[in-house]
Amino acid sequence: MTWTRLKELAETPLSGLTQPTRSDWIFALRTVSAGLIALLVAYALKLDHPQWAMMTVFIVAQPVAGMVLAKGFYRLLGTLAGGLAAVGITSLFGTNPWLLVTVLALWIGVCTLVSSLLRNPEAYGAALAGYTAMIISLPALGQPHVVVDLAVARCAEIVLGIVCAGLTSRLILPKLAADAIISRLKRSILDLAEYAGGAFSGGDPSSLAALQRKLITDAQTLAEMRTYARLEAPSFATRAHPVRRTIGQLLWALSAARALHSHRAPKNAALIPMRRDLKNFVGELAATPGALDDTGPWLARLDAIAAKAREMPDLPEDKGSSDTGEDKVGTITRLTIAGDFAEALKQVMRGLEALRSPASRKSSERSQPALVVHRDYQAAWRNAVRAALATLLVAIFWLTTKWSEAAGTVILVAVVSSLFASRPDPVQSAWGFFTGTLIALPFAFLVGQVALPALPGFGWFTLFVVPILVPAALGMANPRHVGVATAFAINFLAFLSPHQQMIYDPGPFLAGSASILVGILIAIGVFLVVLPADPWVTVERISQAMREDLARLCLHERIPRRSAFESLAYDRINQLMPQVQQTGRKGDPILGGSIAAVTVGLEVLRLRQAQLNSAVPHETVESIGNFLRGLARELLFRRPGEPQTATIAVARQYAAKIAERSDRLEMLQIAASLRIIAAAMEDYPDFFTKGRA
């Protein structure tokens, strides 16, 4: 299945139905042509199951060439691993059916576990390794000597399909991932400008929330396309690092804009010009056609805005003024956030220029982030148990009843329970697969059982299937219909089982089709009944991981790079967002809190850097250390219902005292960081509390 499109499917409104574009038609015709070529070559090579070559083309088909290569590459690795596992397991246990299916079920569980801990497309390859072993081993039950031939044939059919899909996607009017990244990043910058314009002018909250979700989704898509582009062209490696860094800076800019929106500036002489400059800038950027064709003028304006925000404003000396004491810190706080937004947007634009004009980078920049990537081991084990248990139970039913067609049911249970296990909503994904499969059944019957036996030959086959597969491929190009359309295309070919000599034999056709449909329904039942997932549990685990990240920033001896934290933060939010989407508006505070956590983390890093500044007095350095230790305790240990600790109050007290002691800009910026952290935690108290879900 197409994983990027499945995620976009959840973001596409029901009113988003559009007519196929020229790019969609190119994708559809290219995919169908590659499938026919693969089938024709399979006929020429006299492969046992030529339909697998054509099915593989539709399985790995993607609109972007790099995506095809990525999915094809990991499909090949998964097939080879599954084939080797099938040979080893069948050779050792093939004479004992009960032991064989037990070991195969355990193998599927292990592969599902690994798949749940990885990201696409690697996760797809791991899941494939599990059920490929089942596909190869079951036909060899009772005759283990044929398993090697089955594995070789299976691999040959898969390789043929991958080669045909990869060559056509790269040579016939290709759509390259590198170009898609630049286009998507440009769109994200304009969306960010639109979001900021709404935030600065008090725009509609629901529209801002929708734009925020879209920006996070686009950041996730950019991260995936980065992998595809590196497989597409090794020369893109010099641009892969700027993509990763730019994604983090995009999230930084979004976080700063959200903070400016949540804490609107009071009307004073220092803040009004800055807000006006930013509002005018993002408004012009969003409204100017082709604005990003030349980023030079925009970068110069952002430089000036950021520099102005870093300057010390003229504040009244009168102690009774509204701009003195803590309010003075408030002014610096808002100027700091405004400067952060301008700087972040500037860095995102520079990232766009780096993609257009790649330059070599120092080897020291290749080092990975200091913070670890979150992996949900509890969910992974749950998925593994479900897949193994479902496969084993259906296999036991098959062996007990000796119903030959139940072998297809066993295979489909293994495929669906493993492939969709780690999806945010596996039931919905599996139901879409069932719907596409059910729709494909009558089409396959008419073509395979009625038309082709009467009118045999590859020419007639092409005439019959092209009008069916082209609309299916167009559906695969539409994010709203990709799941159902892909299932339709794959299972249409599976039901059809095209061979050079087609015969009318409806009995086996209907029995095999029924076993496939029953297998999918059983897998859906497993998702509903066996260890059902609670999205709030997953949300809390990811939220807890983000709180632990912040605590680590407070306490760890080594200060990680800003880009390392940004990279990790967007990774966390990307994992959080699909789960939050299942909870409706109830999850909006959690998503907002995750964005606020980015602000908190960046300000913690700013405080850590201030501790190293020799110009900062020793007592202030000690105060910062005390505050960070208290913040870490708050993040790690306070639970719902427990009284709030003094951390937020301490932050405000420290900020006020610093402002009273010194008017130096570096000291006021320390006070501003404390105020920003306190404000973010007050805005989203539930997110920053352990055990909220």
QUIUR-V626864 format. One record per residue. N is the residue number from 1. RES is the residue in three letters. PHI is phi as a letter, one per 20 degrees, with the letter a starting at -180 (NA if undefined). Layout:
n=N res=RES phi=PHI
n=N res=RES phi=PHI
This chain:
n=1 res=MET phi=NA
n=2 res=THR phi=e
n=3 res=TRP phi=f
n=4 res=THR phi=f
n=5 res=ARG phi=f
n=6 res=LEU phi=f
n=7 res=LYS phi=f
n=8 res=GLU phi=f
n=9 res=LEU phi=g
n=10 res=ALA phi=f
n=11 res=GLU phi=e
n=12 res=THR phi=e
n=13 res=PRO phi=f
n=14 res=LEU phi=f
n=15 res=SER phi=e
n=16 res=GLY phi=e
n=17 res=LEU phi=f
n=18 res=THR phi=c
n=19 res=GLN phi=f
n=20 res=PRO phi=g
n=21 res=THR phi=e
n=22 res=ARG phi=g
n=23 res=SER phi=f
n=24 res=ASP phi=f
n=25 res=TRP phi=f
n=26 res=ILE phi=f
n=27 res=PHE phi=f
n=28 res=ALA phi=f
n=29 res=LEU phi=f
n=30 res=ARG phi=f
n=31 res=THR phi=f
n=32 res=VAL phi=f
n=33 res=SER phi=f
n=34 res=ALA phi=f
n=35 res=GLY phi=f
n=36 res=LEU phi=f
n=37 res=ILE phi=f
n=38 res=ALA phi=f
n=39 res=LEU phi=f
n=40 res=LEU phi=f
n=41 res=VAL phi=f
n=42 res=ALA phi=f
n=43 res=TYR phi=f
n=44 res=ALA phi=f
n=45 res=LEU phi=e
n=46 res=LYS phi=l
n=47 res=LEU phi=f
n=48 res=ASP phi=f
n=49 res=HIS phi=c
n=50 res=PRO phi=f
n=51 res=GLN phi=f
n=52 res=TRP phi=f
n=53 res=ALA phi=f
n=54 res=MET phi=f
n=55 res=MET phi=f
n=56 res=THR phi=f
n=57 res=VAL phi=g
n=58 res=PHE phi=f
n=59 res=ILE phi=f
n=60 res=VAL phi=e
n=61 res=ALA phi=f
n=62 res=GLN phi=b
n=63 res=PRO phi=f
n=64 res=VAL phi=d
n=65 res=ALA phi=g
n=66 res=GLY phi=f
n=67 res=MET phi=f
n=68 res=VAL phi=f
n=69 res=LEU phi=f
n=70 res=ALA phi=f
n=71 res=LYS phi=f
n=72 res=GLY phi=f
n=73 res=PHE phi=f
n=74 res=TYR phi=f
n=75 res=ARG phi=f
n=76 res=LEU phi=f
n=77 res=LEU phi=f
n=78 res=GLY phi=f
n=79 res=THR phi=f
n=80 res=LEU phi=f
n=81 res=ALA phi=f
n=82 res=GLY phi=f
n=83 res=GLY phi=f
n=84 res=LEU phi=f
n=85 res=ALA phi=f
n=86 res=ALA phi=f
n=87 res=VAL phi=f
n=88 res=GLY phi=f
n=89 res=ILE phi=f
n=90 res=THR phi=f
n=91 res=SER phi=f
n=92 res=LEU phi=e
n=93 res=PHE phi=c
n=94 res=GLY phi=f
n=95 res=THR phi=e
n=96 res=ASN phi=d
n=97 res=PRO phi=g
n=98 res=TRP phi=f
n=99 res=LEU phi=f
n=100 res=LEU phi=f
n=101 res=VAL phi=f
n=102 res=THR phi=f
n=103 res=VAL phi=f
n=104 res=LEU phi=f
n=105 res=ALA phi=f
n=106 res=LEU phi=f
n=107 res=TRP phi=f
n=108 res=ILE phi=f
n=109 res=GLY phi=f
n=110 res=VAL phi=f
n=111 res=CYS phi=f
n=112 res=THR phi=f
n=113 res=LEU phi=g
n=114 res=VAL phi=f
n=115 res=SER phi=f
n=116 res=SER phi=f
n=117 res=LEU phi=e
n=118 res=LEU phi=d
n=119 res=ARG phi=d
n=120 res=ASN phi=f
n=121 res=PRO phi=e
n=122 res=GLU phi=f
n=123 res=ALA phi=f
n=124 res=TYR phi=f
n=125 res=GLY phi=f
n=126 res=ALA phi=f
n=127 res=ALA phi=f
n=128 res=LEU phi=f
n=129 res=ALA phi=g
n=130 res=GLY phi=f
n=131 res=TYR phi=f
n=132 res=THR phi=f
n=133 res=ALA phi=f
n=134 res=MET phi=f
n=135 res=ILE phi=f
n=136 res=ILE phi=e
n=137 res=SER phi=f
n=138 res=LEU phi=f
n=139 res=PRO phi=f
n=140 res=ALA phi=e
n=141 res=LEU phi=f
n=142 res=GLY phi=n
n=143 res=GLN phi=b
n=144 res=PRO phi=f
n=145 res=HIS phi=f
n=146 res=VAL phi=e
n=147 res=VAL phi=f
n=148 res=VAL phi=f
n=149 res=ASP phi=f
n=150 res=LEU phi=f
n=151 res=ALA phi=f
n=152 res=VAL phi=f
n=153 res=ALA phi=f
n=154 res=ARG phi=f
n=155 res=CYS phi=f
n=156 res=ALA phi=f
n=157 res=GLU phi=f
n=158 res=ILE phi=f
n=159 res=VAL phi=f
n=160 res=LEU phi=f
n=161 res=GLY phi=f
n=162 res=ILE phi=f
n=163 res=VAL phi=f
n=164 res=CYS phi=f
n=165 res=ALA phi=f
n=166 res=GLY phi=f
n=167 res=LEU phi=f
n=168 res=THR phi=f
n=169 res=SER phi=f
n=170 res=ARG phi=e
n=171 res=LEU phi=d
n=172 res=ILE phi=d
n=173 res=LEU phi=l
n=174 res=PRO phi=f
n=175 res=LYS phi=d
n=176 res=LEU phi=e
n=177 res=ALA phi=f
n=178 res=ALA phi=f
n=179 res=ASP phi=f
n=180 res=ALA phi=f
n=181 res=ILE phi=f
n=182 res=ILE phi=f
n=183 res=SER phi=f
n=184 res=ARG phi=f
n=185 res=LEU phi=f
n=186 res=LYS phi=f
n=187 res=ARG phi=f
n=188 res=SER phi=f
n=189 res=ILE phi=f
n=190 res=LEU phi=f
n=191 res=ASP phi=f
n=192 res=LEU phi=f
n=193 res=ALA phi=f
n=194 res=GLU phi=f
n=195 res=TYR phi=f
n=196 res=ALA phi=f
n=197 res=GLY phi=f
n=198 res=GLY phi=f
n=199 res=ALA phi=f
n=200 res=PHE phi=f
n=201 res=SER phi=d
n=202 res=GLY phi=m
n=203 res=GLY phi=f
n=204 res=ASP phi=f
n=205 res=PRO phi=g
n=206 res=SER phi=f
n=207 res=SER phi=f
n=208 res=LEU phi=f
n=209 res=ALA phi=f
n=210 res=ALA phi=f
n=211 res=LEU phi=f
n=212 res=GLN phi=f
n=213 res=ARG phi=f
n=214 res=LYS phi=f
n=215 res=LEU phi=f
n=216 res=ILE phi=f
n=217 res=THR phi=f
n=218 res=ASP phi=f
n=219 res=ALA phi=f
n=220 res=GLN phi=f
n=221 res=THR phi=f
n=222 res=LEU phi=f
n=223 res=ALA phi=f
n=224 res=GLU phi=f
n=225 res=MET phi=f
n=226 res=ARG phi=g
n=227 res=THR phi=f
n=228 res=TYR phi=f
n=229 res=ALA phi=f
n=230 res=ARG phi=f
n=231 res=LEU phi=f
n=232 res=GLU phi=f
n=233 res=ALA phi=b
n=234 res=PRO phi=g
n=235 res=SER phi=f
n=236 res=PHE phi=f
n=237 res=ALA phi=g
n=238 res=THR phi=f
n=239 res=ARG phi=d
n=240 res=ALA phi=f
n=241 res=HIS phi=f
n=242 res=PRO phi=g
n=243 res=VAL phi=f
n=244 res=ARG phi=f
n=245 res=ARG phi=f
n=246 res=THR phi=f
n=247 res=ILE phi=f
n=248 res=GLY phi=f
n=249 res=GLN phi=f
n=250 res=LEU phi=f
n=251 res=LEU phi=f
n=252 res=TRP phi=f
n=253 res=ALA phi=f
n=254 res=LEU phi=f
n=255 res=SER phi=f
n=256 res=ALA phi=f
n=257 res=ALA phi=f
n=258 res=ARG phi=f
n=259 res=ALA phi=f
n=260 res=LEU phi=f
n=261 res=HIS phi=f
n=262 res=SER phi=f
n=263 res=HIS phi=c
n=264 res=ARG phi=f
n=265 res=ALA phi=f
n=266 res=PRO phi=f
n=267 res=LYS phi=e
n=268 res=ASN phi=b
n=269 res=ALA phi=f
n=270 res=ALA phi=f
n=271 res=LEU phi=e
n=272 res=ILE phi=g
n=273 res=PRO phi=f
n=274 res=MET phi=f
n=275 res=ARG phi=f
n=276 res=ARG phi=f
n=277 res=ASP phi=f
n=278 res=LEU phi=f
n=279 res=LYS phi=f
n=280 res=ASN phi=f
n=281 res=PHE phi=f
n=282 res=VAL phi=f
n=283 res=GLY phi=f
n=284 res=GLU phi=f
n=285 res=LEU phi=f
n=286 res=ALA phi=f
n=287 res=ALA phi=e
n=288 res=THR phi=e
n=289 res=PRO phi=f
n=290 res=GLY phi=m
n=291 res=ALA phi=g
n=292 res=LEU phi=e
n=293 res=ASP phi=f
n=294 res=ASP phi=c
n=295 res=THR phi=e
n=296 res=GLY phi=g
n=297 res=PRO phi=f
n=298 res=TRP phi=f
n=299 res=LEU phi=f
n=300 res=ALA phi=f
n=301 res=ARG phi=f
n=302 res=LEU phi=f
n=303 res=ASP phi=g
n=304 res=ALA phi=f
n=305 res=ILE phi=f
n=306 res=ALA phi=f
n=307 res=ALA phi=f
n=308 res=LYS phi=f
n=309 res=ALA phi=f
n=310 res=ARG phi=e
n=311 res=GLU phi=f
n=312 res=MET phi=f
n=313 res=PRO phi=f
n=314 res=ASP phi=e
n=315 res=LEU phi=d
n=316 res=PRO phi=f
n=317 res=GLU phi=e
n=318 res=ASP phi=f
n=319 res=LYS phi=f
n=320 res=GLY phi=e
n=321 res=SER phi=f
n=322 res=SER phi=f
n=323 res=ASP phi=d
n=324 res=THR phi=d
n=325 res=GLY phi=l
n=326 res=GLU phi=f
n=327 res=ASP phi=f
n=328 res=LYS phi=f
n=329 res=VAL phi=f
n=330 res=GLY phi=f
n=331 res=THR phi=f
n=332 res=ILE phi=f
n=333 res=THR phi=g
n=334 res=ARG phi=f
n=335 res=LEU phi=f
n=336 res=THR phi=f
n=337 res=ILE phi=f
n=338 res=ALA phi=f
n=339 res=GLY phi=f
n=340 res=ASP phi=f
n=341 res=PHE phi=f
n=342 res=ALA phi=f
n=343 res=GLU phi=f
n=344 res=ALA phi=f
n=345 res=LEU phi=f
n=346 res=LYS phi=f
n=347 res=GLN phi=f
n=348 res=VAL phi=f
n=349 res=MET phi=f
n=350 res=ARG phi=f
n=351 res=GLY phi=f
n=352 res=LEU phi=f
n=353 res=GLU phi=f
n=354 res=ALA phi=f
n=355 res=LEU phi=f
n=356 res=ARG phi=f
n=357 res=SER phi=c
n=358 res=PRO phi=f
n=359 res=ALA phi=c
n=360 res=SER phi=f
n=361 res=ARG phi=c
n=362 res=LYS phi=f
n=363 res=SER phi=f
n=364 res=SER phi=f
n=365 res=GLU phi=f
n=366 res=ARG phi=e
n=367 res=SER phi=f
n=368 res=GLN phi=e
n=369 res=PRO phi=g
n=370 res=ALA phi=f
n=371 res=LEU phi=e
n=372 res=VAL phi=e
n=373 res=VAL phi=e
n=374 res=HIS phi=f
n=375 res=ARG phi=c
n=376 res=ASP phi=e
n=377 res=TYR phi=f
n=378 res=GLN phi=f
n=379 res=ALA phi=f
n=380 res=ALA phi=f
n=381 res=TRP phi=f
n=382 res=ARG phi=f
n=383 res=ASN phi=f
n=384 res=ALA phi=f
n=385 res=VAL phi=f
n=386 res=ARG phi=f
n=387 res=ALA phi=f
n=388 res=ALA phi=f
n=389 res=LEU phi=f
n=390 res=ALA phi=f
n=391 res=THR phi=f
n=392 res=LEU phi=f
n=393 res=LEU phi=f
n=394 res=VAL phi=f
n=395 res=ALA phi=f
n=396 res=ILE phi=f
n=397 res=PHE phi=f
n=398 res=TRP phi=f
n=399 res=LEU phi=f
n=400 res=THR phi=f
n=401 res=THR phi=e
n=402 res=LYS phi=l
n=403 res=TRP phi=e
n=404 res=SER phi=f
n=405 res=GLU phi=f
n=406 res=ALA phi=f
n=407 res=ALA phi=f
n=408 res=GLY phi=f
n=409 res=THR phi=f
n=410 res=VAL phi=g
n=411 res=ILE phi=f
n=412 res=LEU phi=f
n=413 res=VAL phi=f
n=414 res=ALA phi=f
n=415 res=VAL phi=f
n=416 res=VAL phi=f
n=417 res=SER phi=f
n=418 res=SER phi=e
n=419 res=LEU phi=f
n=420 res=PHE phi=e
n=421 res=ALA phi=g
n=422 res=SER phi=e
n=423 res=ARG phi=f
n=424 res=PRO phi=g
n=425 res=ASP phi=c
n=426 res=PRO phi=f
n=427 res=VAL phi=f
n=428 res=GLN phi=f
n=429 res=SER phi=f
n=430 res=ALA phi=f
n=431 res=TRP phi=f
n=432 res=GLY phi=f
n=433 res=PHE phi=f
n=434 res=PHE phi=f
n=435 res=THR phi=f
n=436 res=GLY phi=f
n=437 res=THR phi=f
n=438 res=LEU phi=f
n=439 res=ILE phi=f
n=440 res=ALA phi=f
n=441 res=LEU phi=g
n=442 res=PRO phi=f
n=443 res=PHE phi=f
n=444 res=ALA phi=f
n=445 res=PHE phi=f
n=446 res=LEU phi=f
n=447 res=VAL phi=f
n=448 res=GLY phi=e
n=449 res=GLN phi=d
n=450 res=VAL phi=d
n=451 res=ALA phi=f
n=452 res=LEU phi=f
n=453 res=PRO phi=f
n=454 res=ALA phi=e
n=455 res=LEU phi=c
n=456 res=PRO phi=f
n=457 res=GLY phi=o
n=458 res=PHE phi=f
n=459 res=GLY phi=f
n=460 res=TRP phi=f
n=461 res=PHE phi=g
n=462 res=THR phi=f
n=463 res=LEU phi=f
n=464 res=PHE phi=e
n=465 res=VAL phi=e
n=466 res=VAL phi=g
n=467 res=PRO phi=f
n=468 res=ILE phi=e
n=469 res=LEU phi=f
n=470 res=VAL phi=f
n=471 res=PRO phi=f
n=472 res=ALA phi=f
n=473 res=ALA phi=f
n=474 res=LEU phi=f
n=475 res=GLY phi=f
n=476 res=MET phi=f
n=477 res=ALA phi=e
n=478 res=ASN phi=d
n=479 res=PRO phi=g
n=480 res=ARG phi=f
n=481 res=HIS phi=d
n=482 res=VAL phi=f
n=483 res=GLY phi=f
n=484 res=VAL phi=f
n=485 res=ALA phi=f
n=486 res=THR phi=f
n=487 res=ALA phi=f
n=488 res=PHE phi=f
n=489 res=ALA phi=f
n=490 res=ILE phi=f
n=491 res=ASN phi=f
n=492 res=PHE phi=g
n=493 res=LEU phi=f
n=494 res=ALA phi=f
n=495 res=PHE phi=f
n=496 res=LEU phi=f
n=497 res=SER phi=l
n=498 res=PRO phi=f
n=499 res=HIS phi=c
n=500 res=GLN phi=f
n=501 res=GLN phi=c
n=502 res=MET phi=e
n=503 res=ILE phi=c
n=504 res=TYR phi=e
n=505 res=ASP phi=b
n=506 res=PRO phi=f
n=507 res=GLY phi=g
n=508 res=PRO phi=f
n=509 res=PHE phi=f
n=510 res=LEU phi=f
n=511 res=ALA phi=f
n=512 res=GLY phi=f
n=513 res=SER phi=f
n=514 res=ALA phi=f
n=515 res=SER phi=f
n=516 res=ILE phi=f
n=517 res=LEU phi=f
n=518 res=VAL phi=f
n=519 res=GLY phi=f
n=520 res=ILE phi=f
n=521 res=LEU phi=f
n=522 res=ILE phi=f
n=523 res=ALA phi=f
n=524 res=ILE phi=f
n=525 res=GLY phi=f
n=526 res=VAL phi=f
n=527 res=PHE phi=f
n=528 res=LEU phi=f
n=529 res=VAL phi=d
n=530 res=VAL phi=e
n=531 res=LEU phi=l
n=532 res=PRO phi=f
n=533 res=ALA phi=e
n=534 res=ASP phi=d
n=535 res=PRO phi=g
n=536 res=TRP phi=f
n=537 res=VAL phi=f
n=538 res=THR phi=f
n=539 res=VAL phi=g
n=540 res=GLU phi=f
n=541 res=ARG phi=f
n=542 res=ILE phi=f
n=543 res=SER phi=f
n=544 res=GLN phi=f
n=545 res=ALA phi=f
n=546 res=MET phi=f
n=547 res=ARG phi=f
n=548 res=GLU phi=f
n=549 res=ASP phi=g
n=550 res=LEU phi=f
n=551 res=ALA phi=f
n=552 res=ARG phi=f
n=553 res=LEU phi=f
n=554 res=CYS phi=f
n=555 res=LEU phi=d
n=556 res=HIS phi=f
n=557 res=GLU phi=f
n=558 res=ARG phi=e
n=559 res=ILE phi=e
n=560 res=PRO phi=f
n=561 res=ARG phi=f
n=562 res=ARG phi=g
n=563 res=SER phi=f
n=564 res=ALA phi=f
n=565 res=PHE phi=f
n=566 res=GLU phi=g
n=567 res=SER phi=f
n=568 res=LEU phi=f
n=569 res=ALA phi=f
n=570 res=TYR phi=f
n=571 res=ASP phi=f
n=572 res=ARG phi=f
n=573 res=ILE phi=f
n=574 res=ASN phi=f
n=575 res=GLN phi=f
n=576 res=LEU phi=f
n=577 res=MET phi=f
n=578 res=PRO phi=f
n=579 res=GLN phi=f
n=580 res=VAL phi=f
n=581 res=GLN phi=f
n=582 res=GLN phi=f
n=583 res=THR phi=e
n=584 res=GLY phi=m
n=585 res=ARG phi=f
n=586 res=LYS phi=g
n=587 res=GLY phi=e
n=588 res=ASP phi=g
n=589 res=PRO phi=f
n=590 res=ILE phi=f
n=591 res=LEU phi=f
n=592 res=GLY phi=f
n=593 res=GLY phi=f
n=594 res=SER phi=f
n=595 res=ILE phi=f
n=596 res=ALA phi=f
n=597 res=ALA phi=f
n=598 res=VAL phi=f
n=599 res=THR phi=g
n=600 res=VAL phi=g
n=601 res=GLY phi=f
n=602 res=LEU phi=f
n=603 res=GLU phi=f
n=604 res=VAL phi=f
n=605 res=LEU phi=f
n=606 res=ARG phi=f
n=607 res=LEU phi=f
n=608 res=ARG phi=f
n=609 res=GLN phi=f
n=610 res=ALA phi=f
n=611 res=GLN phi=f
n=612 res=LEU phi=e
n=613 res=ASN phi=e
n=614 res=SER phi=f
n=615 res=ALA phi=f
n=616 res=VAL phi=e
n=617 res=PRO phi=g
n=618 res=HIS phi=f
n=619 res=GLU phi=f
n=620 res=THR phi=f
n=621 res=VAL phi=f
n=622 res=GLU phi=f
n=623 res=SER phi=f
n=624 res=ILE phi=f
n=625 res=GLY phi=f
n=626 res=ASN phi=f
n=627 res=PHE phi=f
n=628 res=LEU phi=f
n=629 res=ARG phi=f
n=630 res=GLY phi=f
n=631 res=LEU phi=f
n=632 res=ALA phi=f
n=633 res=ARG phi=f
n=634 res=GLU phi=f
n=635 res=LEU phi=f
n=636 res=LEU phi=e
n=637 res=PHE phi=c
n=638 res=ARG phi=f
n=639 res=ARG phi=d
n=640 res=PRO phi=g
n=641 res=GLY phi=n
n=642 res=GLU phi=f
n=643 res=PRO phi=f
n=644 res=GLN phi=f
n=645 res=THR phi=f
n=646 res=ALA phi=e
n=647 res=THR phi=g
n=648 res=ILE phi=f
n=649 res=ALA phi=f
n=650 res=VAL phi=f
n=651 res=ALA phi=g
n=652 res=ARG phi=f
n=653 res=GLN phi=f
n=654 res=TYR phi=g
n=655 res=ALA phi=f
n=656 res=ALA phi=f
n=657 res=LYS phi=f
n=658 res=ILE phi=f
n=659 res=ALA phi=f
n=660 res=GLU phi=f
n=661 res=ARG phi=e
n=662 res=SER phi=b
n=663 res=ASP phi=d
n=664 res=ARG phi=f
n=665 res=LEU phi=f
n=666 res=GLU phi=f
n=667 res=MET phi=f
n=668 res=LEU phi=f
n=669 res=GLN phi=f
n=670 res=ILE phi=f
n=671 res=ALA phi=f
n=672 res=ALA phi=f
n=673 res=SER phi=f
n=674 res=LEU phi=f
n=675 res=ARG phi=f
n=676 res=ILE phi=f
n=677 res=ILE phi=f
n=678 res=ALA phi=f
n=679 res=ALA phi=f
n=680 res=ALA phi=f
n=681 res=MET phi=f
n=682 res=GLU phi=f
n=683 res=ASP phi=f
n=684 res=TYR phi=c
n=685 res=PRO phi=f
n=686 res=ASP phi=f
n=687 res=PHE phi=f
n=688 res=PHE phi=e
n=689 res=THR phi=d
n=690 res=LYS phi=f
n=691 res=GLY phi=m
n=692 res=ARG phi=f
n=693 res=ALA phi=f
